[in-house]
Amino acid sequence: MPKRKAQNGGGDNEGKRRRKRTSRPNKFKKVSTGKVEKKKKQKVEVEKKEAKWTNKQRVLVFASRGVSFRGRHLMEDIRTLMPHSKADSKMDKSQGFQNINELCEMRNCNKVIFFEARKKMDLYMWISNPPHGPSAKFLVENMHTMSELKMTGNCLKGSRPIVSFDKSFDAEPHYQVLKELLLQMFSVPYLHPKSQPFSDKVYTFSVLDNRIWFRNYQIIEEDASLAEIGPRFALNLIKIFGGSFGGPVLYENPHYVSPNMQRRELKKMMSSKYQDKVAAKMGREERRPDVTFNAQTLEEVFETDQS
């Protein structure tokens, strides 16, 4: 059927007004739960963007050629403890330690832990703050890896630790420098991409017998007790330098005895033991009488020939 024409000329305008009224959004219309959840997610994302990763500490952990298997496993354990660490291939010591500063600059690292092996039996650890220092050199003693210990403790890989220091670190100036160096090395930066956002382990550094002893413990949630994880090692301080892998000597440990001197003293003790043994043998020969048994001549006086 044909459509009716509007009697008045304003009929078309009224229809347009009605359409505009109906097309306006209703302010009191209910919003779906899906939209509310999206808005909440957007707020959370905005909050995450506001909390930024500012402490960009990166630690280069590597060793020299000739390192023993135990030193290599200890280096791997330290890398697993530090999610902000970077690895590199073994370095030849003939290149010189000053090349380590250039290597750190190439790898975009501002801290370094370098394991130096000597005679395939002694392991030294350098911790440095390149390129300007300071740096410290240690002799690693009493080291036991995680695979060797097989402790009951277990924690999540990449979690942020609580770094604990003995009160003796605040007593002397050289221990205060070492405390700051170790704290910057082993503390995981906040909001690091490879770290987990909670803490379930403790790194302890304690001073005993002029050495720094390291332990790693898990925090058990039930009763807040500690269970050891590993690894274990002791650091015998040798020197603290003002620069990175060199420079003026800020402190030298008077109680340090090199492994070569220890082996020399041990050989000297063994040689003196042999000399004492030879001297005792010569003295025994001198005291030995020439006649071992004095025969009595009167024994045969009362014997008679019965034949």
PEPE-V857768 format. One record per run of one state. SS is the DSSP state (hx for helix, st for strand, lp for the rest). FROM is the first residue (numbers start at 0). TO is the last residue. Records with the same first field share a line. If there is no record, write none. Layout:
SS = FROM-TO  FROM-TO
This chain:
lp = 0-9  23-31  50-57  64-67  81-83  87-89  91-91  95-96  106-109  118-120  128-133  144-144  149-157  159-160  165-165  170-171  186-194  196-199  208-209  219-224  228-230  243-244  252-257  287-295  300-306
hx = 10-22  32-49  68-80  92-94  97-105  145-148  166-169  172-185  258-286  296-299
st = 58-63  84-86  90-90  110-117  121-127  134-143  158-158  161-164  195-195  200-207  210-218  225-227  231-242  245-251
